[in-house]
Amino acid sequence: MTTGAMRLRLPVSTANRVAIGVSLLVPLIAVTGFWPTYFGPLANGTVEKPPIIHFHAAVYAGWVLLFVAQVFFASTGQIALHRKLGRIGIYYGWAIVAVGLLTAFTLFAERVGDGKLAEARRSLLAPLTDMIVFPIFFGAALYFRRKPEIHKRLMLVATTALLVAAVARMPFLSGPISEPARQLVWFSPILLAMGYDFYARRLVHPVYAAGLATLYGLSFRGSLRESDAWLSLSSWLATLVG
């Protein structure tokens, strides 16, 4: 009985360690990506950003810390604390969407007001689509919150989606293979989790497959910037804020 119990506990312990390790990769990517343009200058006292950027950064950082804490609590068996903090996380997740949209449209309006219509159009598409993808996976995670194996994977995909802006700012990911390199770094939390799934279960969970396909699709949204549909929509939005 003891040997059987040990065999049952070992994979769970290994899975928990992998989950914690993957969760720590999220703040590492975020800090590395935003260090040159935000966190570094902030630490040196030389950052010059509008107030909305500081507000957005604070909310974003809070989400990353909340995600890591929730993974840690769940992985170490502190389920009551995980659920208690999760009640706050429900509201925080929707706050991420609200603040993301507020920031995107505030900066859009400023650019339009400065006569930078082309830049405004170009800069709005990415955060707007991010705030479409994140709530889809976050909302699904809430729906499946009583099914931990699905819930935790959906939360990882939702949080990984938010890393795209950080990865885009990594100066060392440049050159002829810059796009594949950025994708590899951006997808790395999901890829590592998928790798462990395949190693431990000999299968890849459908949530990871769907999440990876969705994020990969986002990599091609740049081609939409010059489409008639986007130019018409962004022009209409510009008339509302101009």
C-alpha positions in Angstrom: 0.0 0.0 0.0 2.8 2.4 0.8 4.6 1.7 -2.5 1.3 2.2 -4.4 0.7 5.5 -2.6 4.2 6.7 -3.4 3.6 5.8 -7.1 0.4 7.8 -7.1 2.0 10.8 -5.3 5.1 11.1 -7.4 3.5 12.2 -10.7 1.4 14.8 -8.9 4.4 16.2 -7.1 6.3 16.4 -10.4 3.4 18.0 -12.2 3.1 20.6 -9.4 6.8 21.4 -9.7 6.5 21.8 -13.5 3.4 24.0 -13.0 5.3 26.3 -10.6 8.3 26.5 -12.9 6.2 27.3 -15.9 4.3 30.0 -13.9 7.6 31.7 -13.0 8.5 31.9 -16.7 5.6 34.3 -17.1 7.1 37.2 -15.0 10.6 36.4 -16.4 9.3 37.0 -19.9 7.3 40.1 -18.9 10.2 41.8 -17.0 12.8 40.9 -19.7 10.6 42.3 -22.5 9.5 45.5 -20.7 12.9 46.2 -19.0 14.5 48.3 -21.8 11.4 50.5 -22.3 9.7 50.6 -19.0 11.0 48.8 -15.9 14.7 49.8 -16.4 13.9 53.5 -16.9 11.4 53.3 -14.0 14.1 51.9 -11.7 16.5 54.6 -12.8 13.9 57.3 -12.4 14.1 58.3 -16.0 10.9 56.8 -17.4 8.7 59.3 -19.3 5.3 57.8 -19.9 1.7 59.1 -19.6 -0.2 58.2 -16.5 -2.4 55.7 -18.3 0.8 53.6 -19.1 1.8 53.5 -15.4 -1.7 52.5 -14.4 -1.8 49.8 -17.1 1.6 48.5 -16.1 0.6 48.3 -12.4 -2.6 46.4 -13.2 -0.7 44.1 -15.6 2.1 43.4 -13.1 -0.6 42.7 -10.5 -2.2 40.1 -12.7 1.2 38.3 -13.3 1.8 38.2 -9.6 -1.7 36.9 -8.9 -1.3 34.2 -11.5 2.0 33.0 -10.0 0.5 33.0 -6.5 -2.6 31.1 -7.6 -0.4 28.4 -9.3 1.7 28.2 -6.2 -1.2 27.8 -3.8 -2.9 25.2 -6.0 0.3 23.3 -6.5 1.2 23.2 -2.8 -2.3 22.1 -1.7 -3.4 25.4 -0.3 -6.8 25.1 -2.0 -8.8 27.2 0.4 -6.4 30.1 -0.1 -6.4 29.5 -3.8 -10.2 29.7 -4.0 -10.4 32.7 -1.7 -7.9 34.6 -3.9 -9.7 33.3 -7.0 -12.8 35.3 -6.0 -10.7 38.4 -6.3 -9.2 37.1 -9.5 -12.6 36.9 -11.2 -13.0 40.6 -10.9 -9.3 41.3 -11.6 -9.4 39.3 -14.9 -12.3 41.5 -16.2 -10.4 44.6 -14.9 -7.5 43.5 -17.2 -9.8 43.7 -20.2 -11.3 47.0 -19.1 -7.9 48.6 -18.4 -6.5 47.2 -21.6 -9.2 48.7 -23.7 -9.1 52.0 -21.8 -5.3 52.2 -22.4 -5.6 51.3 -26.1 -8.3 53.8 -26.9 -6.7 56.6 -24.8 -3.4 56.2 -26.7 -5.4 55.9 -30.0 -7.2 59.2 -29.2 -4.0 61.0 -28.4 -2.4 59.9 -31.6 -5.4 60.9 -33.6 -5.4 64.3 -31.8 -1.8 64.7 -32.7 -2.6 64.1 -36.4 -0.9 60.7 -36.4 -3.8 58.8 -37.9 -1.7 56.1 -39.7 0.2 55.4 -36.4 -3.0 55.4 -34.5 -4.6 52.8 -36.8 -1.5 50.6 -36.8 -1.1 50.7 -33.0 -4.7 49.9 -32.1 -5.1 46.6 -33.8 -2.8 44.5 -31.5 -4.2 45.6 -28.1 -7.8 45.4 -29.5 -7.3 41.8 -30.6 -5.5 40.9 -27.4 -8.5 42.0 -25.5 -10.7 39.8 -27.6 -8.6 36.6 -27.1 -7.8 37.0 -23.4 -11.4 37.2 -22.2 -12.3 34.2 -24.3 -9.9 31.9 -22.5 -10.3 33.6 -19.2 -14.1 33.3 -19.4 -13.7 29.7 -20.3 -11.4 29.2 -17.3 -14.1 30.6 -15.1 -16.7 28.3 -16.6 -14.5 25.3 -15.9 -13.2 26.4 -12.6 -14.6 23.3 -10.9 -12.6 21.2 -13.3 -9.0 21.9 -12.3 -7.3 20.0 -15.2 -9.1 22.2 -17.7 -9.2 25.4 -15.6 -5.5 25.6 -15.0 -4.6 25.1 -18.6 -7.1 27.8 -19.8 -5.6 30.2 -17.3 -2.1 29.5 -18.6 -3.2 30.1 -22.2 -5.0 33.4 -21.2 -2.0 34.7 -19.3 0.4 33.7 -22.0 -1.6 35.7 -24.5 -0.8 38.8 -22.5 2.9 38.3 -23.0 2.9 39.2 -26.7 3.7 42.9 -26.0 6.6 42.0 -23.8 8.1 39.6 -26.4 7.7 42.2 -29.1 9.9 44.6 -27.2 12.8 42.2 -26.7 15.7 43.8 -28.7 17.7 40.5 -28.9 14.9 38.8 -30.9 15.8 40.4 -34.2 17.3 39.5 -37.5 16.0 37.2 -40.3 14.5 34.7 -37.9 13.0 37.3 -35.6 9.4 36.3 -36.0 9.9 32.5 -35.4 12.2 33.4 -32.4 9.5 35.7 -31.0 6.9 33.1 -31.4 9.1 30.5 -29.6 9.6 32.8 -26.7 6.0 33.9 -26.6 4.6 30.4 -26.7 7.2 28.9 -24.4 5.0 28.6 -21.3 2.4 26.6 -23.3 5.1 24.6 -25.1 6.7 23.6 -21.9 3.4 22.6 -20.4 2.5 20.7 -23.5 5.9 18.9 -23.4 5.3 17.8 -19.9 1.7 16.6 -20.8 3.1 14.5 -23.6 5.9 13.1 -21.4 3.6 12.2 -18.5 0.4 11.3 -20.3 1.5 10.6 -23.9 -1.0 13.1 -25.1 -1.5 16.9 -25.5 -4.4 18.4 -23.8 -6.9 20.0 -26.3 -6.8 23.3 -24.4 -3.1 23.7 -25.2 -3.7 22.8 -28.8 -6.5 25.3 -29.2 -4.6 28.0 -27.3 -1.4 27.5 -29.3 -3.4 27.6 -32.6 -5.2 30.8 -31.5 -2.0 32.6 -30.5 -0.3 31.5 -33.6 -3.1 33.0 -35.6 -2.6 36.3 -33.8 1.0 36.4 -35.2 -0.5 37.1 -38.6 -2.8 40.0 -37.6 -0.3 42.5 -39.0 -1.6 41.6 -42.5 -5.0 43.0 -41.4 -3.7 46.5 -40.8 -4.0 47.5 -44.5 -7.2 45.6 -45.1 -10.3 47.6 -46.2 -12.3 46.3 -43.3 -9.7 47.5 -40.7 -9.1 50.9 -42.4 -12.8 51.5 -42.5 -13.3 50.5 -38.8 -10.3 52.4 -37.5 -11.3 55.5 -39.6 -14.8 55.4 -38.0 -13.2 55.1 -34.6 -11.0 58.0 -35.3 -14.1 60.2 -36.0 -15.5 59.2 -32.6 -12.4 60.3 -30.7 -11.1 63.1 -32.9 
